[in-house]
Amino acid sequence: MTHKADFRIWRGDTDGGELRDFKVEVNEGEVVLDIIHRLQATQAPDLAVRWNCKAGKCGSCSAEINGRPRLLCMTRMSTFAPDEVVTVTPMRTFPVIRDLVTDVSFNYAKARQVPSFTPPAGLEPGEYRMQQVDVERSQEFRKCIECFLCQNTCHVIRDFEDNKAAFSGPRFLMRIAELDMHPLDVADRQKAAQEEHGLGLCNITKCCTDVCPEHIHITDNALIPMKERVADRKYDPLVWLGNKIRRRGSGD
């Protein structure tokens, strides 16, 4: 079944822009990315949009649809009423390059700040041994497609530009939590999460979990447990006493 839909698309670049109205054909079974491609083919050939797989696995086509961060390729037109105006805008948290394409280099800079998997000294790659039960908790986080929708919706960086220097955002705090749970990783992830990546700025509103297209429980399974481990380490009196004893013993 075919019908005409009203679209409102943000057009512009680093110098500014505006929402422009389009009326475009919609066919049964299509997604928003299909409509964007039809607009490019028929009415706006210079419309810029980032995409790759059109299967919800590359994370490229992130945008905001009617104000909600979503993947263009995973948002079906059937979710909207035929007479509803569909507004498509770029991710608000990151600088606009052109139209629906944003500069997400902030995320890659933060990714480089997270030390990679650090096995014990002297352990060769072929000697890694663990059971499935050892990695079950962290395996969920490997589903991340780095669409950066969680980064976009996190109000700590979305609403406060000054926080970006001190806060890595939910995607990379989740990566730190994943490595901290790894049975063979020996890096001090808890200290880094708190002091270098701004874990304390996260106030667990769960907005990141709410928009994750892979349905990863970012807040409940990664961020909250990480906060708990950091708090135990910093405030548990027995841990504090044990650290004091070890430091005193090492100086003798």
N, C-alpha and C positions, 0 to 999 in steps of 0.2 A: 504494500500500500504506500502510495506516494503523497506527500503533502508539502506545502511551503512553510518554512519556519523563519521566524525573525531572529536574527543573530546580531549581537552588539559586540564588536571586536575592537580591542585597543590597538591603535595604530600610532607609532611614534618611535623615537629613538632617545639618545642620551639628552637631547635638548628639550624633550617634552613631547606630548602627544595628546590624543583624545580618543574617545569611543566613537566608532562609526557604525552605522546601521546597515545591515544587509538582509535581503530576503533570498533564501536559498532552498533548493529542492532537497528533501529528505526522503530516503527510501527505507523500507522495512529492514531492520537488523543492523542499521548503521550506527557508528559511534561518532563522537564529536570530531575526532581526527579526520574521519571521512568527509565531514562537512567542511572542515578547514581546507582539505585538499580540493574539494569542489569549488570553493571560493577562489583558490589559487588558479584553478583551471578556467574559470568563467568570468570572474569579476575583479579579482585583486591578485594579479600575477606576481606582484612584488611583496606580497604578505610573507613575513618571515616567521617560521616555526621550526623548532628543533624536534626531530623524531628519528627513529631508526627501525626498530623491529615490528612495531604495530601489534605486539603480542603481550604487552605488559611485563616485559622482562629486561628491557634495556634502561628504563628509567629516564629516557630522554625527553619525552613529551609532557613534562610537568608544567602545569599552569593553574589558574584559578577559574573555576566555572561557577558562575553565580555566587562568587565570593568564597567558594570552598576549594582548597588545594586538592587537585585530582590529576590523574593521568588522562590525557585526551583520548588515548586509544582504549581505555577501559571504562569510559563513561558512555553508556548507551543512550541514544536519543529517545528510546522508549521510556526513560525515567522522567522525561519532561512532558508536560501537557502540550498538545499540538499548537495551542495559542500562546504558549509561554515564551517570553523573550529569553534567549540563552545568551548570557554575557560571558565572554572569554577574555581574561586579562592575564598578563604575565605574573609570575611569582613576585609578591610584594617585597619580600625580604632582601632580594638581590637587585643590583643595578640593571636597568634595561639596556640591552644592546640595540635591539630593534624589534618592534612589534611584540611578539610573544616570546622572544628569545632573551634570556637574562644571563648575566655574567655570574656563573657559580664558582668562580675560581677560589672564593673564600673557603669553600669546602675542601678543595684539593690542598690548599695551604694547611688547613687543619689536619688533614689526613697525614701529611708529611711530618707533622709534629708528634704523631703517635708512634713510639718505637715498635718495630715489628716483633713478631714472635721471638722470644729469647729463651732457648733451651739451656739446661745446665751446662756448665763448662765441661768440655771433653766428650759430650754426648754427640755421636755422629748421627747424621740423618737416618741411616739404616737401622739405628738402634732405638728409634722411637717406638715405645710399646705402651699401649693403653687399651682399655676395654670400652665398649659402647657406653656403659653406665658412667664412665668418666667424662664423657663429652655431651651427654644428653642435654644438660642444662644450657650449654652454650651453642648447641647445634642450630637452634631456632634462629639465632642472630645471623647465621650464614646465608639466610634467605634474602638478605637486604640487596636490593637492586640499585641502591644509591640514586634514587629519584630526587632526593633531598626535599621531599614534601614535609618530612618531620622537621627539618631545619627551617623550612619556610614558615611553618605554622607555629614554631616555638616563639612565644612572645618575648622571651628573654633577649633574643637577638632581633626579632621582628619589630618590636616597639622601641628598642633602645640600642641605637647604633654604637654607642660607646662600649657596650658589653662585648662586641665581637672580638676585641683583642684578648679578652680574658676568658671567653666562654666558647668551647668547641661545639656545643650543640648536642642534641640527643643521638644523632647518628654516630658520632665519634666517642661519646661517653659510652654508648652501647658497645663499640669496638673495644674500648678499654676494659669494660666489664667482661666481655667475651674472653679476652686474653687473661684476665685475672682469674677466671674460672678454669682456664686450661691447666691440666694436671702437670704439664712439663714446662710451663712458663715461669721463670724465676725473677722477672723484672718487678720492681716495686710499683705496681699499677695503682694501688690505693693512694699513695702519696701524690703521684703525678695527677691522678684524677682530681684531687682536691686543690692542689697548689698550682698546677699548670693548666688544667683544662676547665676549671670553674664548676666542678660538681655542686658546690654549695649554692650556686645561683639557681639551680633547678629546683622549682617548687612543686614538682610532680602533679601538674594539672592534667596530665594524660592527653593533651592535645596532639602530641606526636604520635601516640598509639592510635588515636582516633582517625588519623588520615593515612596511616600506613597501608599501601595497597597489598602488601604481603601478609597483613594481619599479624605482624610481630608484636608481642606484648612488651614493647620497649620499656615502659615505665615499671610495670609490675615485675618483670623477670630480669631486667638489667639494671635500671637506674636505682630503684628502691633497694634491692639487695646490695648494690655497690655503696649506697649511702649508709646502709646498716653496717657494712664491714668497716667503712671509714670511721663511723661513730664508735664502734666497738674498739677499734685500735686507738682512737684518740682519748676516749672518756672512760673505758672500762678500767677500774682501779687495779685489777689483777694484771691486765696487760701492761698498764703503766708501771707497776711494781716489777714485773718481769723484765721490762726494758731497762729499768734502772739497775737491776741486779746484773744483767748481761753487760751493760756498759761499765759498771764498776769492776766486774771480773776481767773484762778485756784490758783494763788499764793496769792490772796488777803485774 
